[in-house]
Amino acid sequence: MTTMPAVKAAPGLPRLLRSALAGCLATVPMTGAMAAGYRGLPGPEQYPLPPRLIMDHLFRHLPLQERTRGALTWVAHFSMGTAAALPYTLLPAQRAPLARWLTGMGYGLGVWAANYLVVLPVLRLLAPATRQPPPRRALMIGSHLVWGATLAQVATALMPTRLPQQ
């Protein structure tokens, strides 16, 4: 099988920066999935989602205006999506689209599990996901699957790869 020269969709950008960009861009549809899923939650479960709960906890003693608190939540949410993508570039590249999607979704699920089952509870920022209502837990898992699948596609588009000739 012959190959074409490397495709460089983002030439000049270091690999780590491409990964960060992919993570930031993947956070957009993730946020949309979170918003759509939130609207479908039962009434009693429509309290703020984890990004806002975390920021409210961190800044609980500061007299921040609602607008500032909201802006900090957005910045933190996109920063986390950006940072969480950085290790993704260490995974072997997947050529087959299905393998790419599955790898990305698995990575997104791993990011959810690491953060919502370990990191956030250890830091006392959120209760473990196992203590969250199942619909909210499903919403957060689903949004991380969207993030991971999107990350895989965007990272593939931004990273230099060798593609088989058609």
Beta strands, then each sheet from edge to edge (+ up, - down):
end
